[in-house]
Amino acid sequence: MNKKSFVPANQCSTGVLPPYMLFELATRAGNERYLDTLSTTMRMHRRSQKQQSANPFARFAGAGNSSIEVYDCNGGESRPGSKARFEGEPATGNKDVDSAYDFTLAVRKYYAEVHGRNGIDAHGMTMVSSVNYGDRYNNAYWDGRQMTYGKGDQEIFASFVILDVAGHEVTHGVTEFEANLRYYKQAGALNESHSDIFGKMIEAYSKNQPVEQIDWVLGRGIFMPGIKGEGIRNMLKPGTAYNDARLGKDPQPDHYSKLYTGSSDNGGVHYNSGIVNRAFANWVIAMGGFEWKKGAKIWFAARAAAGSNPTFAQHAYHTVEACKALGTAADVKKLQDAWELVGVKPSNKVSHDNDGGDDVDVVA
Ligand SMILES: [Zn+2]
């Protein structure tokens, strides 16, 4: 097996914060810090590509126990940074270090117990996190090798070490190994949506919540007091997560008829993910209780079946097929209703809507 083929360059940098949010912040506030975040991300992206070609997953090969390693960058840009807390070690008293450790543990437990999966690559790859990356860095990333979290500027953003954000980042890794999904247009929006959905399911599993108690806001707590926003995205009501003079308004469309078709954000990967998030949220709410676990298993199966460059319609088709195999007729009907709600017609027809794109120029 060629491990290298699992680490496509187009997916190396997949931050939880969309580039359009950073551009809005830089434009409105005249604050170059937000543009600095983007350029740092690009540098990091190039560096991680170089590291990968020199040493693709060498230390992750073979079976393992997905042991947890947390490092502290101490505000610097050298990763992974200094050793902070490894598997089995006691709490350090450093909140970001201990939270990153606990959240990675929650993510590992979810994938093991709900999906029977041994870590990110299913072979026990070590789960490496670096916290306190960069000078008040405003993002969290999966780069093909590890998770990286900024502390936030402490003006608009607080720390990025948040449970559903950690779940989001690790899920980028799982998606890479499971589906090798592109990070462009609709396939890229599905990649982002998978991270939001499983990030939220990891939180629900960790808190043992029935669907009625799930908080569909991703990244709640990420804004400092005074910012008019509840989080980065609202999965149930896309486009309503924030509306602030410094941030602008959440631009996510909530229906396929309003699909973003521009070229920024890798063809709208963080814009259009909301459409799929909304379908999933409405479906599992309709099923009720703890049926979201079945929903997550069906979504997991559909992701692998849909290949590396699906449109929303193709992904929807595979969710319906997986639901026929793993769910009841009533579940299938509710799923079809959820797709109809967001204007997506399940279809396995091969489409060329998702062709083109630059596989390397990823900035977020
Ligand atoms: Zn992401």
Boltz pocket constraint, residues with backbone or C-beta under 6 A from the ligand:
constraints:
  - pocket:
      binder: B
      contacts: [[A, 14], [A, 15], [A, 16], [A, 168], [A, 172], [A, 191], [A, 192], [A, 195], [A, 364]]
      max_distance: 6.0
